[in-house]
Amino acid sequence: MGRLNDKIIIITGAARGIGEGVARAYHEEGAIVILTDILVDEVNAVAKELGDRAYALELDVREENQWQDIMRWVESKFGRLNGLFNNAGITGLEAATGPHDPEHVSLEDWHHVHAVNLDGTFLGCKHAIQLMRRTQSAGSIVNMSSRSGLVGIPGAAAYASSKAAIRNHTKTVALYCAQEGLPIRCNSIHPAAILTPIWDPMLGEGPQREKNIKKIVADCPMHRFGEVSEVAAVCVLLASDEANYINASEIMIDGGVLAGSFNASAGE
């Protein structure tokens, strides 16, 4: 029996990167996974590869009507919902036409990042709670925050702000559900540098790639990027019944970066 056997779980931003990795881990542990993304062809391909117990649906997390459609579909098909991984998000730097520092970022860019990251998480929590309440389902909501939700990021002001807000909203959701007597837990995860394709343009190729990697991880006590599988392992735990007393928590997945300063050469 898998650790998530027969649990119905929605994953947003499941076409690539951490979302895809977590969806695969949930599925491997026995969950019925609903993979959602705006990248329709890619998310369909992932679901097709997983096969049984995997479904792909288009979802723009900014659009409340699409969230309502997803929840109606889940309720009609399965009669319950046991988990949600609010993963979909952007940095704002993917196709930036201007700076994202706090002095020069445009209001339009600021709003766009918050709409995807924060509004998307808010809507996911809102409609997951409503469905879980209607169907009297015990559930776990995992929200994707970031190391950047705990520290300032001068060149990505909107991203850092949105992730900090997700961290706080997670605690509000957890306390609200407890106050309402609902068996719904809500926790946030805070990864630092996780090696996904989003880093490829910055890392480059060949010998220069290795130099860039060393530079980026120089301040990490473990001297390396994190792996998607390491984030997925935490998400599996939080979605499972093993974590029934973990609630309103924030879990760092950063190799010790936020622990404090250290002497990078001391162990060499």
Secondary structure, 3 states (H helix, E strand, C coil): CCCCCCCEEEECCCCCHHHHHHHHHHHHCCCEEEEEECCHHHHHHHHHHHCCCEEEEECCCCCHHHHHHHHHHHHHHHCCCCEEEECCCCCCCCCCCCCCCCCCCCHHHHHHHHHHHHHHHHHHHHHHHHHHHHCCCCEEEEEECCHHHCCCCCCCHHHHHHHHHHHHHHHHHHHHHHHCCCCEEEEEEEECCECCHHHHHHHCCHHHHHHHHHHHCCCCCCCCCECHHHHHHHHHHHHCHHHCCCCCCEEEECCCHHHCCCCCCCCC
